[in-house]
Amino acid sequence: MLVLLDPVGVTELDELLVEAWLDRAPKRLAKAYLERTRGC
């Protein structure tokens, strides 16, 4: 993933990083993260 930092806000950057991590993280860890942060 390539992100140009100047045009990207902090909130959008946070979302991009989390989504990229969720894509690569072990499923168990990603599920635990989502349950803790998003109440899924």
LINHUVEN-V748817 format. One record per pair of residues at least 12 apart in sequence whose C-alpha atoms are under 6 Angstrom apart, sorted by the first residue. I is the first residue (numbers start at 0). J is the second residue. D is the distance in whole Angstrom. If there is no record, write none. Layout:
BEGIN
I&J&D  I&J&D
END
This chain:
BEGIN
none
END
